[in-house]
């Protein structure tokens, strides 16, 4: 996984995905992100980018309300 690109595109999600990696030990990046999003209640269809973008936007909204 290219952690630098992930952090650039999804700065709020990246630390949580790293934590999920340490908990699960899943090394395949696609499987890791799919599993992470499923643990957050998302259903992954053909791809995960839309779900990860939605999750990132929710984190941004939560950060603004605090």
C-alpha positions in Angstrom: 0.0 0.0 0.0 1.2 3.5 -0.8 0.6 5.1 2.6 1.8 8.5 1.4 -0.9 8.6 -1.3 -3.5 7.4 1.1 -2.6 10.1 3.6 -2.7 12.8 0.9 -6.1 11.7 -0.4 -7.7 10.6 2.9 -5.9 12.3 5.7 -8.5 11.7 8.4 -9.0 8.0 7.5 -5.3 7.0 7.1 -4.5 6.8 10.9 -7.6 4.6 11.4 -6.7 2.3 8.5 -3.1 1.9 10.0 -4.7 1.0 13.3 -6.9 -1.5 11.6 -3.9 -3.0 9.9 -2.2 -3.4 13.3 -5.3 -5.1 14.8 -6.0 -7.4 11.9 -2.7 -8.0 10.2 -4.3 -8.0 6.8 -1.4 -7.2 4.3 -3.3 -7.0 1.0 -4.3 -3.3 0.7 -7.6 -3.9 -1.1 -8.7 -6.5 1.4 -7.5 -4.2 4.3 -9.5 -1.2 3.1 -12.6 -3.3 2.3 -12.4 -4.9 5.8 -11.9 -1.5 7.4 -14.9 0.0 5.7 -17.1 -3.1 6.4 -16.2 -2.7 10.1 -17.5 0.8 9.9 -20.8 -0.4 8.5 -20.3 0.1 4.8 -21.2 -2.4 2.1 -18.6 -2.7 -0.5 -19.7 -3.5 -4.0 -17.5 -3.2 -7.1 -15.0 -0.8 -5.5 -14.1 0.9 -2.3 -13.2 4.4 -3.4 -16.7 5.8 -3.2 -17.3 4.3 0.3 -13.9 5.6 1.5 -14.6 9.1 0.1 -18.0 9.0 1.9 -16.3 8.0 5.2 -13.7 10.7 4.8 -16.4 13.3 4.3 -18.3 12.1 7.4 -15.1 12.5 9.4 -14.6 16.0 8.0 -18.2 16.9 9.1 -17.7 15.5 12.5 -14.4 17.5 12.9 -16.3 20.7 12.0 -19.0 20.2 14.5 -16.6 19.7 17.4 
